[in-house]
Amino acid sequence: MPRWLAVLLGCVTGLGFQALLGSVAPRVGLVSLPSVSYGVVFVALVLAGFVTGHLVGQGHAFNGALAAVAYIFAAATVTAVREVAVARQIGTTATLAPIDYGALALGDFVALTGATLGGWLSARGSTGSP
C-alpha cells in the first residue's frame, strides 16, 4: 500500500477513535480532566500508528509518526475553522482564549509518542513481509 494512503488511513483512524473514546469516557464515569483527554489522544494515536505501520509494512515507527503529524494538522485545522466561526459571529478575536503553548506542545508530544509507539508495536507482530 502506498505510504500516503496508509498515513491518511492512520490519521482518520486517530481522529475517529479520539471522537469515539472522547464521547465514551464521560459515560463510563471518567471525569473531564486534562489527563483523561491526553489519555484518550494517546490511545487513539497508538491505534492510528499501529494501523499505519501495519499497512505500510516497513519503517513502522516512522510511518506511525507521520500519521501523528497528519493528525496534528487535521486537528489544528478543525480548531482554527471553529475559532474563525466564533470570531466572525462575535465580530472580534479579542474574545477568543489565548493560546496555551504548554498544553499545545504537550498534546503534540502525546500524539507523536503514541503514534510512534503504535507503529513500533505493529513491527513487533509483523513477519517481515507486508
C-alpha positions as CSV (number, residue, x, y, z in Angstrom):
1,M,0.0,0.0,0.0
2,P,1.3,3.5,-0.8
3,R,2.7,5.3,2.2
4,W,0.5,8.4,1.7
5,L,-2.7,6.3,1.8
6,A,-1.6,4.4,4.9
7,V,-0.8,7.7,6.6
8,L,-4.1,9.1,5.6
9,L,-5.9,6.0,6.9
10,G,-4.0,6.2,10.2
11,C,-4.9,9.8,10.6
12,V,-8.6,9.0,10.0
13,T,-8.3,6.1,12.5
14,G,-6.8,8.5,15.1
15,L,-9.5,11.1,14.6
16,G,-12.3,8.6,14.7
17,F,-11.0,6.8,17.8
18,Q,-10.5,10.1,19.5
19,A,-14.1,11.1,18.8
20,L,-15.3,7.7,19.9
21,L,-13.3,7.4,23.1
22,G,-13.9,11.1,23.9
23,S,-17.6,10.5,23.8
24,V,-17.5,7.2,25.7
25,A,-15.1,8.4,28.5
26,P,-17.7,10.7,30.3
27,R,-20.4,8.0,30.0
28,V,-18.3,5.4,31.9
29,G,-17.6,7.8,34.7
30,L,-14.2,9.3,33.7
31,V,-14.1,12.9,34.7
32,S,-13.3,15.6,32.2
33,L,-9.7,16.2,33.3
34,P,-6.8,17.1,31.1
35,S,-5.2,13.8,31.9
36,V,-8.2,11.9,30.6
37,S,-8.2,13.9,27.4
38,Y,-4.5,13.3,26.9
39,G,-5.1,9.6,27.7
40,V,-7.8,9.5,25.0
41,V,-5.5,11.1,22.5
42,F,-2.7,8.7,23.4
43,V,-4.8,5.6,23.0
44,A,-6.3,6.8,19.7
45,L,-2.9,7.6,18.3
46,V,-1.4,4.3,19.4
47,L,-4.1,2.7,17.3
48,A,-3.5,5.1,14.4
49,G,0.2,4.4,14.5
50,F,-0.4,0.7,14.6
51,V,-2.7,0.8,11.6
52,T,-0.3,2.9,9.6
53,G,2.8,0.8,10.5
54,H,0.9,-2.4,9.7
55,L,-0.4,-1.1,6.3
56,V,3.0,0.2,5.1
57,G,4.9,-2.8,6.3
58,Q,8.3,-1.0,6.7
59,G,9.6,1.9,8.7
60,H,6.8,1.2,11.2
61,A,7.6,3.7,13.8
62,F,8.5,6.5,11.3
63,N,5.2,6.0,9.4
64,G,3.3,6.0,12.7
65,A,4.9,9.3,13.5
66,L,3.8,10.6,10.0
67,A,0.2,9.6,10.9
68,A,0.6,11.7,14.1
69,V,1.8,14.7,12.0
70,A,-1.2,14.4,9.7
71,Y,-3.5,14.1,12.8
72,I,-2.0,17.2,14.3
73,F,-2.5,19.2,11.1
74,A,-6.1,18.0,10.8
75,A,-6.9,18.8,14.5
76,A,-5.3,22.2,14.2
77,T,-7.3,22.9,11.0
78,V,-10.6,21.9,12.7
79,T,-9.7,24.1,15.7
80,A,-8.8,27.1,13.5
81,V,-12.1,26.8,11.5
82,R,-14.1,26.6,14.7
83,E,-12.4,29.7,16.1
84,V,-12.8,31.6,12.9
85,A,-16.6,30.9,13.0
86,V,-16.7,32.2,16.6
87,A,-14.7,35.3,15.7
88,R,-17.0,36.1,12.8
89,Q,-20.1,35.6,14.9
90,I,-18.8,37.9,17.6
91,G,-17.0,40.3,15.3
92,T,-13.6,40.3,17.1
93,T,-10.9,37.9,18.0
94,A,-10.4,39.5,21.4
95,T,-13.0,37.1,23.0
96,L,-11.0,34.0,21.9
97,A,-8.9,32.3,24.6
98,P,-5.2,32.9,24.4
99,I,-3.1,30.1,23.0
100,D,-1.7,27.8,25.8
101,Y,1.6,26.8,24.2
102,G,2.4,24.4,27.0
103,A,-0.8,22.4,26.5
104,L,-0.3,22.6,22.8
105,A,3.3,21.2,23.0
106,L,2.2,18.5,25.5
107,G,-0.7,17.5,23.2
108,D,1.6,17.2,20.2
109,F,4.1,15.3,22.2
110,V,1.5,12.8,23.4
111,A,0.2,12.4,19.9
112,L,3.7,11.8,18.4
113,T,4.7,9.5,21.2
114,G,1.5,7.4,21.0
115,A,1.6,7.0,17.2
116,T,5.3,6.2,17.2
117,L,4.7,3.6,19.9
118,G,1.8,2.2,17.9
119,G,4.0,1.9,14.7
120,W,6.7,0.2,16.7
121,L,4.2,-2.2,18.2
122,S,3.0,-3.1,14.7
123,A,6.5,-4.1,13.8
124,R,6.6,-6.5,16.8
125,G,3.8,-8.6,15.3
126,S,4.9,-8.5,11.7
127,T,6.7,-11.4,10.0
128,G,8.8,-9.1,7.8
129,S,6.6,-9.1,4.7
130,P,3.6,-6.7,4.2
